Amino acid sequence: MVYRVVLLITRAVTVVCVVSILALAGSMDRTLSEERFEGTVIRVDAKGGATVKTTEGREYNIQGIGLQIGDKIACGQHGESGCEKIPLKPPAKTK
């Protein structure tokens, strides 16, 4: 009798764990390919990778060619996961 109760409790706990894991997985943050963000390049490595830091303080690792520290980057702005440099505004003309 005790064996059956322990088996029933074990199965119930297992089901609850699996359901809670699936619920948490569904509510996790979106993946990088779904994110839309803008930020500044803070690190660049020799393999073409860069670390972008957003104004909210989140950091993302991206791949990009010709990136330099300080470049402004926009990622996922056009519905795809690609990143592109934000062009600098030309300085205002003074007279």
C-alpha positions, 0 to 999 in steps of 0.5 A, a space after each residue: 500500500 505504501 509503495 502505491 502511494 509513493 509511486 502516485 506521489 512521485 508521478 504527480 510531482 513529475 507531472 507538475 515539474 514537467 508542466 511548470 518547466 514547459 510553462 516557464 520555457 514559454 514565458 522566457 525572453 524572446 531569442 536574439 532573432 526575435 529581439 529588436 534593439 539599438 545599442 552601442 558596440 562596446 567590444 570587438 573581437 578578431 573573429 568579427 564578433 561584437 558586444 552591443 550594450 543597450 540603453 537598458 543595460 542588456 548586452 548582446 553578442 552579434 556578428 558584424 563586419 567592420 564594426 568599431 567600438 562606439 558604433 551605434 547598431 540597430 538589430 531586427 528593425 526590419 523584421 529580420 534578425 540582421 544588425 546594421 550600423 546607424 548612420 551618423 548625422 552630419 554636423 550642422 552647418 555654422 555660419 
